[in-house]
Amino acid sequence: MIIEDYARILDYLPQGLPDEKMFHREPVAYAIGEDQFKLFELVPKQGITLNVGDKVELIPSHCCTTVNLHDTYYGIRKDEVETVWPIAARGRSQ
């Protein structure tokens, strides 16, 4: 898996997505990676304002070092399973 280091902001929605029916919506930004052109949906830190074209550094979030002890990794958003990834490194610790 190739990880992007930097991305360029394509769009920034400071009031969040219009289809969310919550009273308080989180800001969201869409960006494209500089090397692999991967598309990202980003949630900026509180108090950060982004502009189209801004270059942002992508810092991967923590992934538990015991992940290879499991068969599957579940991606959860808003209390719902959004994606399921098989763990290719299952049982390969030395």
C-alpha positions as CSV (number, residue, x, y, z in Angstrom):
1,M,0.0,0.0,0.0
2,I,1.4,3.4,-1.0
3,I,0.7,6.2,1.3
4,E,0.4,9.8,0.2
5,D,2.5,12.4,2.1
6,Y,0.8,15.6,0.8
7,A,-2.5,16.5,-0.9
8,R,-4.1,19.6,-2.4
9,I,-7.5,20.8,-1.3
10,L,-10.2,20.5,-4.0
11,D,-13.1,21.7,-2.0
12,Y,-13.8,22.8,1.6
13,L,-17.2,22.8,3.2
14,P,-16.9,24.7,6.6
15,Q,-20.6,23.9,7.4
16,G,-20.3,20.2,6.6
17,L,-22.2,18.1,4.2
18,P,-25.7,19.3,3.3
19,D,-27.3,15.9,3.5
20,E,-26.5,15.5,7.2
21,K,-29.5,16.3,9.3
22,M,-27.7,17.1,12.5
23,F,-27.8,20.5,14.2
24,H,-24.0,20.8,14.4
25,R,-22.2,19.4,11.3
26,E,-18.4,18.9,11.1
27,P,-16.4,20.8,8.5
28,V,-15.2,18.5,5.7
29,A,-12.6,18.9,2.9
30,Y,-11.9,17.0,-0.2
31,A,-8.3,16.6,-1.4
32,I,-6.3,14.8,-4.0
33,G,-2.9,13.3,-3.3
34,E,0.1,14.8,-5.0
35,D,1.8,11.5,-6.0
36,Q,-0.8,8.8,-6.4
37,F,-3.8,11.1,-7.0
38,K,-5.9,9.3,-4.4
39,L,-9.0,11.1,-3.3
40,F,-9.4,11.9,0.4
41,E,-12.3,13.1,2.6
42,L,-10.7,15.1,5.4
43,V,-12.0,16.5,8.7
44,P,-9.9,19.5,9.6
45,K,-8.8,20.1,13.1
46,Q,-11.0,22.6,15.0
47,G,-10.2,26.2,14.2
48,I,-8.5,25.4,10.8
49,T,-9.7,27.1,7.7
50,L,-8.7,25.6,4.3
51,N,-8.8,27.1,0.9
52,V,-9.0,25.4,-2.5
53,G,-5.4,24.7,-3.7
54,D,-3.9,24.6,-0.2
55,K,-1.2,21.9,0.3
56,V,-1.8,19.8,3.4
57,E,0.3,17.1,5.0
58,L,-1.4,13.8,5.5
59,I,-0.5,12.1,8.8
60,P,-1.8,8.5,9.1
61,S,-3.8,7.8,12.2
62,H,-2.7,5.2,14.7
63,C,-3.1,1.6,13.8
64,C,-2.6,-0.9,16.6
65,T,0.6,-2.9,16.5
66,T,-1.3,-6.0,17.3
67,V,-3.4,-5.8,14.1
68,N,-1.6,-8.8,12.6
69,L,-3.2,-10.9,15.4
70,H,-6.6,-10.4,13.7
71,D,-8.2,-11.6,10.5
72,T,-10.2,-8.4,9.6
73,Y,-10.0,-4.7,10.1
74,Y,-13.3,-2.8,10.3
75,G,-13.6,0.8,9.3
76,I,-16.5,2.4,11.2
77,R,-18.0,5.9,10.7
78,K,-21.0,7.2,12.6
79,D,-21.5,3.9,14.4
80,E,-21.9,2.0,11.1
81,V,-19.4,-0.4,9.4
82,E,-18.3,1.4,6.3
83,T,-15.5,-0.9,5.1
84,V,-13.9,-4.3,5.9
85,W,-10.3,-5.0,5.1
86,P,-8.7,-8.5,5.3
87,I,-5.4,-8.5,7.3
88,A,-2.8,-9.8,4.8
89,A,-0.1,-9.9,7.6
90,R,-2.2,-12.2,9.8
91,G,0.1,-14.5,11.8
92,R,3.3,-13.1,10.3
93,S,4.9,-11.6,13.5
94,Q,8.3,-12.9,14.3
